[in-house]
Amino acid sequence: MTCKRFIPLIEERYLYFPSIDTLRKSEPREAALAEASLNHPETYGEKTLQAMRLFASHEGAKYVYVCPFYLSEEESMKMWESHAKDKGIAIRTNFTKLRDSLTANTKYTVGPGTIEYGNRLPEDSMYDLIVHKDTDFDFEKEFRAVISEAIVSKAIRFEIDWDNVIENIIISPFESDDFRQEVTRFVEKNGIPKAKVIHSRLKK
């Protein structure tokens, strides 16, 4: 993420869950139907299924909120270039810490979704739409936390205790030591140990 996004998350202690509808403003193919679902229906039953899929893709997307994570043991230059090239910062955690912190907030029910790329079949549910993407997105290596709500909003601010989530705060390989020190001072001021701030192992 960018530093501009990182600062309020830490200061106000929340995760940002944009709606699928909001994500489409920057990525129109978010929760788009698979090509196999767009075949012209020939029977009444197929027409009904296609109508349900179209409704889920367009209207259902307003009620589903997702928070994406990069699912990998290692960083990659593609990750930094795609998501946080300018003043980029990443928060490293593990599945157990994240799961426990998400379930600690009882206001919402959060479900997991590891994205599957390519070989898309016609969708049977809204869940199929939000956990399948085309092959050209596979560099994202995405895991997403998912909230379904009966309200329409641009996003949900999900309260979280960062003390229980953060393993490391990683500074982009494109950023200087001065920037790392600036981030270190900021997180210390917000109760996070300075030792957790490290530079990317990809920094030359």
LOBASE-422585 format. One record per atom (N, C-alpha, C): residue in three letters; x, y, z. Coordinates in steps of 0.02 Angstrom, whole numbers, padded with zeros to 5 digits, always signed. Each point is the difference from the previous one (the first is absolute). Layout:
! LOBASE-422585
AlaXYZ...
This chain:
! LOBASE-422585
Met+00042-00059+00000Met-00042+00059+00000Met+00044+00062+00000Thr-00029+00057-00015Thr+00038+00063+00003Thr+00002+00025+00072Cys+00048+00044+00013Cys+00005+00030+00067Cys-00063+00039+00017Lys-00029+00032-00051Lys-00062+00039+00011Lys-00056-00045+00027Arg-00004-00063-00023Arg-00051-00046+00025Arg+00020-00030+00067Phe+00065-00011+00009Phe+00026-00032+00060Phe-00012+00042+00063Ile+00011+00065-00004Ile-00003+00044+00059Ile-00068-00003+00036Pro-00056+00011-00035Pro-00064-00004+00037Pro-00017-00069+00026Leu+00021-00053-00035Leu-00013-00068+00025Leu+00032-00010+00068Ile+00061+00024+00008Ile+00036-00009+00063Ile-00026+00048+00053Glu-00010+00062-00017Glu-00023+00050+00049Glu-00069-00018+00026Glu-00045-00020-00044Glu-00069-00012+00020Glu-00016-00074+00010Arg+00049-00043-00012Arg-00004-00072+00014Arg-00060-00033-00035Tyr+00005-00002-00065Tyr-00052-00033-00039Tyr+00029-00031-00063Leu-00036-00048-00028Leu+00013-00027-00066Leu-00053+00029-00047Tyr+00019+00010-00062Tyr-00045+00030-00049Tyr-00029-00055-00045Phe-00066-00006+00002Phe-00036-00049-00041Phe-00042+00038-00052Pro+00026+00013-00060Pro-00042+00031-00051Pro-00051-00050-00027Ser-00055+00026-00024Ser-00049-00044-00032Ser+00027-00021-00069Ile-00027-00055-00025Ile+00018-00022-00068Ile-00017+00056-00049Asp-00055+00033+00011Asp-00022+00055-00043Asp+00052+00056+00000Thr+00028+00015+00058Thr+00052+00052+00004Thr+00063-00023-00037Leu+00020-00062+00009Leu+00060-00026-00034Leu-00006+00005-00075Arg-00060-00005-00026Arg-00010+00001-00072Arg+00019+00068-00031Lys+00003+00051+00040Lys+00019+00065-00027Lys+00072+00000-00025Ser+00042-00042+00031Ser+00070-00006-00023Ser+00012-00064-00039Glu-00042-00051+00011Glu+00008-00064-00037Glu-00070-00024-00021Pro-00021+00019-00060Pro-00068-00017-00023Pro-00015-00074-00003Arg+00051-00043-00002Arg-00012-00072-00005Arg-00010-00033+00068Glu+00002+00038+00053Glu-00011-00028+00067Glu-00070-00032+00003Ala-00002-00063+00020Ala-00062-00039+00006Ala-00039-00002-00066Ala+00036+00004-00055Ala-00033-00007-00066Ala-00015-00074-00014Leu-00051-00011-00039Leu-00018-00069-00017Leu+00054-00033-00042Ala+00008-00065+00010Ala+00045-00038-00042Ala-00026-00001-00072Glu+00046-00006-00047Glu-00021-00002-00070Glu-00050-00056-00012Ala+00009-00056+00036Ala-00046-00056-00009Ala-00071+00016+00022Ser-00008+00051+00043Ser-00066+00020+00023Ser-00035+00046-00049Leu+00037+00024-00050Leu-00028+00048-00047Leu-00026-00032-00064Asn+00006-00067-00004Asn-00028-00034-00058Asn-00075+00011-00005His-00025+00005-00061His-00071+00013-00009His-00042-00058+00026Pro-00043+00011+00050Pro-00041-00055+00028Pro-00051-00025-00051Glu-00007-00066-00003Glu-00046-00030-00049Glu-00063-00028+00031Thr-00001-00010+00065Thr-00060-00027+00032Thr-00023+00048+00054Tyr-00062-00011+00023Tyr-00028+00043+00052Tyr+00043-00003+00064Gly+00020-00062+00017Gly+00041-00008+00060Gly+00066+00037-00004Glu+00031-00003-00058Glu+00064+00036-00010Glu-00010+00075+00003Lys-00056+00024-00027Lys-00015+00071+00002Lys-00009+00024+00072Thr-00033-00042+00041Thr-00010+00018+00070Thr+00067+00003+00037Leu+00043-00049-00012Leu+00066-00001+00032Leu+00042+00061-00021Gln-00003+00017-00064Gln+00039+00056-00024Gln-00026+00066+00031Ala-00065+00006+00007Ala-00029+00059+00031Ala+00022+00006+00073Met+00003-00056+00035Met+00022+00000+00070Met+00074+00020+00004Arg+00041-00025-00046Arg+00071+00017+00000Arg+00010+00074-00014Leu-00037+00027-00047Leu+00006+00071-00016Leu-00021+00043+00059Phe-00053-00021+00034Phe-00023+00037+00059Phe+00053-00001+00055Ala+00030-00058+00011Ala+00052-00006+00051Ala+00060+00044-00018Ser+00020-00001-00063Ser+00058+00038-00021Ser-00010+00075+00005His-00061+00024-00015His-00012+00072+00000His-00029+00025+00066Glu-00054-00029+00024Glu-00032+00024+00061Glu+00033-00029+00063Gly+00016-00064-00002Gly+00030-00032+00058Gly+00067+00031+00019Ala+00036+00027-00049Ala+00065+00030+00013Ala-00003+00060+00046Lys-00059+00030+00007Lys-00007+00059+00043Lys-00001-00019+00074Tyr-00011-00064+00014Tyr-00009-00022+00070Tyr+00058-00043+00025Val+00051-00008-00042Val+00057-00041+00019Val+00062+00044+00006Tyr+00037-00009+00055Tyr+00058+00042+00016Tyr+00061-00045+00009Val+00056+00020-00029Val+00059-00043+00003Val+00062+00039+00020Cys+00044-00034+00036Cys+00066+00028+00017Cys+00052-00048-00026Pro+00040+00021-00050Pro+00047-00045-00032Pro+00068-00004+00036Phe+00031-00058-00005Phe+00067-00012+00028Phe+00042-00037-00052Tyr+00065+00012+00002Tyr+00047-00035-00043Tyr+00021-00064+00035Leu-00016-00057-00029Leu+00009-00065+00032Leu+00064-00032-00025Ser+00055+00010+00038Ser+00063-00029-00020Ser+00049+00004+00058Glu+00046-00048+00003Glu+00053+00002+00050Glu+00051+00054-00015Glu+00005+00019-00064Glu+00051+00047-00021Glu-00030+00059-00038Glu+00035+00057+00004Glu-00019+00058-00040Glu+00019-00013-00073Ser-00025+00044-00043Ser+00022-00001-00070Ser+00001+00072-00025Met+00042+00013-00050Met+00002+00067-00029Met-00067+00016-00033Lys-00033-00051-00028Lys-00065+00011-00032Lys-00051+00025+00052Met+00003-00027+00061Met-00045+00022+00053Met+00010+00074+00014Trp+00062+00020+00009Trp+00014+00071+00016Trp-00018+00045-00059Glu+00017-00020-00060Glu-00015+00041-00059Glu-00074+00009-00012Ser-00039-00052+00015Ser-00072+00001-00013Ser-00040+00037+00053His+00021-00006+00063His-00042+00024+00054His+00029+00058+00041Ala+00066+00010-00003Ala+00028+00049+00047Ala+00068+00025-00023Lys+00004+00023-00062Lys+00065+00022-00025Lys+00022+00066+00030Asp-00048+00045+00012Asp+00015+00067+00026Asp-00013+00002+00076Lys+00054+00007+00039Lys-00005+00000+00073Lys-00039-00060+00026Gly+00021-00058-00024Gly-00035-00062+00015Gly+00018-00031+00067Ile-00051-00028+00032Ile+00008-00034+00065Ile-00044-00063-00001Ala+00026-00054+00027Ala-00039-00061+00007Ala-00001-00022+00073Ile-00056-00026+00021Ile-00006-00029+00068Ile+00002-00076-00007Arg+00049-00030+00033Arg+00006-00073-00001Arg-00033-00030+00062Thr-00041-00051-00012Thr-00032-00036+00055Thr+00000-00074-00018Asn-00035-00040+00039Asn-00010-00070-00019Asn-00074-00017+00007Phe-00019-00057-00026Phe-00071-00016-00003Phe-00032-00004+00069Thr+00034-00029+00048Thr-00029-00008+00067Thr-00012+00068+00033Lys+00049+00044-00004Lys-00009+00067+00029Lys-00055+00038-00034Leu-00003-00004-00066Leu-00052+00035-00037Leu-00069-00028+00017Arg-00006-00066-00001Arg-00065-00032+00016Arg-00024+00020+00069Asp+00044-00004+00050Asp-00020+00016+00068Asp-00021+00073+00007Ser+00034+00044-00035Ser-00016+00072+00004Ser-00065+00015-00036Leu-00014-00034-00055Leu-00063+00010-00036Leu-00059-00025+00040Thr+00008-00057+00033Thr-00057-00028+00038Thr-00010+00037+00066Ala+00051+00037+00023Ala-00007+00038+00063Ala-00050+00058-00008Asn-00008+00024-00061Asn-00050+00053-00013Asn-00066-00034-00015Thr-00044-00001+00050Thr-00063-00038-00007Thr-00055+00039-00036Lys+00015+00061-00021Lys-00050+00039-00036Lys-00014-00029-00069Tyr+00052-00032-00029Tyr-00007-00028-00067Tyr+00021-00074-00001Thr-00028-00036-00048Thr+00022-00068-00013Thr+00044+00002-00062Val+00062-00023+00008Val+00048+00004-00055Val+00016-00071-00025Gly-00005-00009-00065Gly+00016-00064-00031Gly+00064+00004-00039Pro+00036-00056-00007Pro+00062-00001-00038Pro-00012-00016-00073Gly+00043+00025-00043Gly-00005-00017-00071Gly+00067+00003-00033Thr+00028-00059-00017Thr+00062-00001-00038Thr-00017-00001-00074Ile+00026+00049-00036Ile-00019+00008-00070Ile+00028-00057-00042Glu-00043-00026-00045Glu+00020-00050-00049Glu+00002+00034-00068Tyr+00054-00013-00037Tyr+00011+00034-00064Tyr-00008-00048-00059Gly-00035+00024-00052Gly-00007-00038-00061Gly-00050-00056+00004Asn-00011-00033-00057Asn-00045-00058-00006Asn-00068+00014+00032Arg-00028+00058-00016Arg-00062+00020+00032Arg-00061-00034-00031Leu-00041-00028+00043Leu-00063-00032-00020Leu-00058+00046+00015Pro-00059-00012-00028Pro-00058+00041+00018Pro-00012+00000+00076Glu-00016+00058+00026Glu-00006+00008+00072Glu-00065-00029+00027Asp+00005-00029+00060Asp-00059-00025+00034Asp-00023+00045+00057Ser+00043+00049+00019Ser-00016+00042+00058Ser+00039+00065-00003Met-00017+00046+00044Met+00038+00063+00005Met+00071-00014+00022Tyr+00008-00051+00042Tyr+00067-00017+00024Tyr+00046-00019-00058Asp-00027-00037-00049Asp+00040-00018-00059Asp+00025+00063-00036Leu-00041+00051-00002Leu+00020+00062-00034Leu+00058+00035+00035Ile+00001-00003+00066Ile+00049+00041+00036Ile+00065-00038+00015Val+00002-00066-00014Val+00062-00037+00013Val+00030-00029-00064His-00025+00020-00058His+00029-00022-00063His+00019+00060-00043Lys+00060-00003-00029Lys+00023+00052-00045Lys+00033-00032-00061Asp+00006+00041-00052Asp+00032-00024-00061Asp+00076-00009+00011Thr+00031-00040-00042Thr+00070-00019+00009Thr+00047+00060+00001Asp-00016+00054-00035Asp+00046+00056-00003Asp+00005+00039+00066Phe-00039-00021+00050Phe+00005+00031+00067Phe+00041-00044+00048Asp+00027-00056-00024Asp+00029-00048+00048Asp+00062+00026+00036Phe+00031+00054-00026Phe+00058+00030+00035Phe-00020+00029+00068Glu-00065+00013+00009Glu-00023+00031+00063Glu+00005-00048+00059Lys-00003-00065-00012Lys+00003-00050+00054Lys-00045+00021+00059Glu-00063+00010-00016Glu-00045+00034+00047Glu-00039-00047+00046Phe+00000+00018+00062Phe-00047-00026+00049Phe-00042+00059+00022Arg-00066-00010+00006Arg-00041+00057+00021Arg-00047-00020+00057Ala-00007+00046+00047Ala-00050-00006+00052Ala-00064+00029-00027Val-00057-00032+00013Val-00063+00018-00032Val-00054+00012+00052Ile-00036+00055-00008Ile-00058+00016+00043Ile-00060+00011-00046Ser-00056-00031+00018Ser-00063+00011-00035Ser-00048+00035+00048Glu-00026+00058-00022Glu-00044+00040+00043Glu-00063+00019-00038Ala-00053+00014+00038Ala-00064+00019-00030Ala-00004+00075-00009Ile+00057+00033-00007Ile+00002+00072-00011Ile+00044+00015-00060Val-00013+00056-00032Val+00042+00022-00056Val+00042+00059+00023Ser+00065-00008-00007Ser+00047+00052+00020Ser+00062-00005-00044Lys+00041+00053-00003Lys+00061-00003-00038Lys+00050-00049+00031Ala+00001-00001+00067Ala+00049-00041+00035Ala-00020-00009+00073Ile+00031-00049+00032Ile-00008-00012+00072Ile+00067+00012+00034Arg-00001+00038+00054Arg+00060+00009+00042Arg-00004-00052+00056Phe+00043-00048-00003Phe-00003-00058+00044Phe+00051+00010+00056Glu-00024+00010+00062Glu+00045+00011+00056Glu+00044-00061+00013Ile+00065+00013+00012Ile+00046-00056+00010Ile+00056+00021+00048Asp+00025-00047+00037Asp+00055+00012+00047Asp+00066-00017-00035Trp+00034+00051-00024Trp+00062-00012-00038Trp+00054-00034+00043Asp-00003+00010+00065Asp+00051-00031+00044Asp+00000-00076-00008Asn-00059-00028-00014Asn-00006-00073-00007Asn+00008-00025-00071Val+00007+00047-00047Val+00002-00019-00071Val+00071+00005-00029Ile+00034+00054+00015Ile+00062+00017-00035Ile+00059-00043+00022Glu+00030-00033-00049Glu+00065-00032+00011Glu+00056+00048-00020Asn-00007+00028-00059Asn+00047+00051-00024Asn-00035+00052-00042Ile+00028+00059-00001Ile-00020+00053-00047Ile+00059+00007-00048Ile-00013-00016-00063Ile+00054-00004-00050Ile-00002+00061-00045Ile+00058+00031-00007Ile+00007+00059-00042Ile+00020-00021-00071Ser-00032+00031-00048Ser+00012-00016-00071Ser+00074+00003-00018Pro+00022-00044-00044Pro+00070+00002-00023Pro+00018+00063-00039Phe-00052+00037-00021Phe+00012+00061-00038Phe+00011+00061+00045Glu-00009-00009+00067Glu+00003+00056+00046Glu+00067+00004+00037Ser+00016+00059+00024Ser+00064+00014+00033Ser-00001-00018+00074Asp+00059-00001+00030Asp+00006-00010+00072Asp-00033+00057+00038Asp+00001+00060-00029Asp-00033+00057+00033Asp-00075-00012+00006Phe-00029-00029-00053Phe-00072-00015+00003Phe-00014-00053+00052Arg+00043-00051+00003Arg-00009-00052+00051Arg+00003+00029+00071Gln+00045+00047+00011Gln+00005+00031+00066Gln-00062+00043+00015Glu-00027+00031-00052Glu-00061+00040+00008Glu-00058-00045+00021Val-00007-00058-00033Val-00053-00047+00017Val+00011-00028+00070Thr+00063-00014+00018Thr+00016-00026+00066Thr-00022+00048+00055Arg+00013+00064-00010Arg-00021+00050+00050Arg-00076+00002+00006Phe-00033-00005-00057Phe-00073+00002+00000Phe-00030-00060+00037Val+00024-00060-00014Val-00030-00059+00032Val+00017-00002+00075Glu+00059+00023+00019Glu+00017+00004+00071Glu-00049+00045+00037Lys-00016+00055-00031Lys-00048+00047+00030Lys-00068-00032+00009Asn-00014-00051-00040Asn-00065-00035+00004Asn+00006-00067+00036Gly+00052-00008+00039Gly+00005-00058+00045Gly+00026-00064-00032Ile+00029+00004-00059Ile+00027-00059-00034Ile+00076+00001+00006Pro+00031-00054+00024Pro+00073-00001+00010Pro+00038+00015-00064Lys+00051+00042+00005Lys+00038+00020-00059Lys+00036-00059-00033Ala+00014-00052+00039Ala+00035-00059-00027Ala-00042-00036-00053Lys-00065+00013-00002Lys-00043-00033-00049Lys+00005+00031-00069Val+00031+00059-00004Val+00006+00034-00066Val+00066-00022-00032Ile-00005-00031-00058Ile+00059-00024-00036Ile-00005+00020-00074His+00058+00002-00031His+00000+00014-00072His-00011-00066-00039Ser-00028+00005-00058Ser-00010-00058-00043Ser+00067-00035-00013Arg-00001-00065+00000Arg+00060-00039-00016Arg+00022+00010-00072Leu-00045+00030-00041Leu+00015+00011-00071Leu+00036+00066-00013Lys+00009+00040+00053Lys+00034+00064-00008Lys+00073-00012-00017Lys+00023+00034-00051Lys+00070-00008-00021Lys+00045+00050+00035
